[in-house]
Amino acid sequence: MSDIFKEVDEDIRREQLHKLWDRFGPYILGVAVLIVLVTAGYRGWEYWQERQAQASGDRFATAIQLATAGKHDDAIAALQAIVKDGSGGYPVLAQFRIAGEKAAKGDDAGAVADFDAIAAGNAPAEIKNMARLRAAFLLVDTASFADLSARVGDLATTGNIWRHTAREILGLAAWRTGDYTTAQKFYSDLDADTDAPDEVHQRARLMLALIDAKLGVTPPADAASITPATPTPPDATPAPATP
């Protein structure tokens, strides 16, 4: 008797499942097909993006070869094309390189304008900060301390990854304008920063010796042979990101 009840129960379940499938089966199949189509489309888009990035990378490498060969105008033209229709991170890299090529040609004003445009654009924050430092570095011999401080003063704060370069720029600007006390502060901060590279410590100590001489502190015996140290600028072109 129990077997009969079991068979009846199974028949009822099969009938219920059949009714559910008749009602919802087409929707389930539609969702499954949609998932397959979306997945295939996304994979196709990824493949297309990768191919575009590879093509942009090849074009960028060709532009760099032109620049290395001294063909700055041709390099700039090739880089401008990448800015216009390049893929991935290469348009921003091309913008950096264009500014660097202009600086190499002696067009500091044009280079500063390009770096300022990058800093005002939609690039990641650290790329913008690098552009700000590059512009400030080009202006360190001509701009006022106030202008340079407005440009990169916030990057000179403790804990900022760009503080070493920013402090050197501001210290040199203060030195150039005769504000030796302010220059001393920036170079002292650099010398006291245990995370600063060795070459930064060396430049800071050279400048502190010069500043001591200007402030009337007895200089070392070889102070007369010390010349102002120029900070090392951040790389003109950030490293290409993996597409």
N, C-alpha and C positions, 0 to 999 in steps of 0.2 A: 504493500500500500504506500509506503514512504517513497518508493521509486516513482510511482505515478505522480505524487505531489511534486517531486523534484523535477520531473519532466515538464509538468504544467508550468512550474515556476520559471524554468529555463525558456519555455516557449513565450511566456509573457515578457520576459526580459528581452528576448530577441525581437519581439514585436515592438517593444518600446524603443529599442535602439534603432530599428528600421524607421520608425516614425521620426525619431530625432534626426537621423541622417537625411531623410527626405526633406525635413524642414531646414536643417542647417548645413547640410553637406555642400551645396553650391557655394555658400559663404566661406566655408573652411577651405575648399579648393581655391577660391578666389584669393584668399589671404596667402595661401601657400605660393600660388603663382606670383603674387605681388612681391613676396619676400625674395623669391628667386630673381625676379626682374630687377628689384632694387639692388640686391647684392651684386648681380652681374653689371649693372650700371655703375655702381661705386667702384668695382674693380677696374672697369674700363676707364673711368675718370682718373683713378690713381695711376694707371698705366700711361694715360695721355699726359698727366701732370709730370710724371717722371721723365718721359721723353722730351717734353718741353724744357724742363730744367736742365737736362743733359745738353740739349741744343744751345740753351743760353750759356751754359758753362763753356761749351766749345767756342762760342762767339766771344765770351769774356777772355778766354785764354788767348785768342787771336789778337784781341785789342791790346792785351798786355805785351804780347810780342812786338806789336807796332810801337808801343811806348818804349820798350827796351831798346829798340832799334833807333830811337830818337825821332820817330815820326809822330810827334805829339799831336799835330792837327788831325792826322788820319786816325790816331788812337781815340781822340776825343769824339770824332764823328762816329766811329764804331761803338763807342760806349754810349753815346746819346741814343743810338738805335736800340740798344739794350734797355735803357731807361724807358723808352717808349713802348716796347712790346716784349720785353724779356719776361722770364718766368721765375718763380721761386724768390730767393733773396738776391738774385743778381741785379735787378734794377737799382737797389740801394747800394750794392757794391760798386756798380758802375758810376753812380753819383759821387761816391767817395773818390773813385779813381779819377773822374773828370776834374774834381777840385784839386787833386794832387797834381795832375798834369798841368793845370793852369798855374799852380804855384811853381812848378818846375820851369815853366816858361817865363816866370817873373811877374805873372798877373796875380799878385796877391789879393787885390781888391775883388777880382772875379772869383778866386778860390774861396775867400771869406764869405762872399755872397752865396756860393754853392753850399758851403758847410752850414751857414745859417739856415738855408732852405731845408737841409736835411734835419737840422735840429727842430725846425718848426713843422715838420711833416708828420707822417704816421708811422715812422720807424719805431722799433722797440726802444725803451728808455735808455738802455746802455749805449745803443748806436747813436742816439741823439746826444748823449753826454760826450761820446768820443768826438762827434762833429763839433761840439762846442769847444772842446779842448784844442782841436786842430785849428779852429778859427782864432782862438786866443793866442796860440803859439805863433801864428803868422803876424799877429798884431803886437806881440810883446815888445818890439823895438819902437813902436810908434804910438800906440794907444795910451790913454791916461790910465793911471791905476784904478780910478773909479770905474772906467769903462770895463776894464778887465775883471774887476771885482764883481761887477754886475753880471758879467758873462759866466764866470766860473767860481765865484766866491763860495757858493753852496757846495761845490764839489771838494772844497778844501777842508771840510769838517771831519772830525775824528770818526773813523769807521767807514768813511766813503772809500770805495775801491779806487777812485781816481785821485785821492787826496795828495799823493806824492807829486804827480804832474801839476795839479792845480796849485799847490803850495810853491813849487819851483817857479811857475809862471808869475804868480803874484809877488813872490819874493824878489824876482829879477825886475819886475815892473817897479816895485817900491825902491829898489836900489837905483834904477835908472833915473827915477824922478827925485832922488835925493832924500827919500824918506827912510833913513837908515834904521830907525827904531822899528818901524813896521817890517822892514826886510829882515831884521834880526829875529823878530818873532817867528816869521815863517820858516826861516832856515834853522832856528833852534827847535821848532816843532819837528822838522824833518830829521834833524840829527838825533832827537830823542825817540823817534818812532822806531821801535824794534822790528817792525815789519817792513821797513823801507829797504830796498836793495842796497848792496854795498856801494855801487857807483853813486847812488843818491846821497848816502852818508858822506862820501868823499867830496862831492860837489858842495854839499851843505857846509862842511867844515872849511873848505876853501873860501866860500863866501862869508862865513862868520869871521874868518881872519881879516878879510878886507873890511868888513863892517866895523870890527874892533878898531882898526886903524883909523877909519873915518870918525869914529866916536871918541878917539883919543886914548883908547886902550893900547898899551904897549904891544906892538905887533911882533910876530915871530921874526927871526933873522932873515928869512927868505920871503917876507911878505911882499916886497917890491916886485918879485917875479910872478906873483899870483895874478891871474886875469879872471874876470867874471866868468862863471860857469854857465853855460847855456843848457837848459833842461832838455832832456830827450823827449821829442814829441811822441804821442801815441801813434801806432801804425796808421799810415794814411788810408789803408784799405783793410777793413775787417776781414777775417778769414771766412771763406765761403762756408755756409752752413750746408750740412748734408741734406739733399732734397728730400 
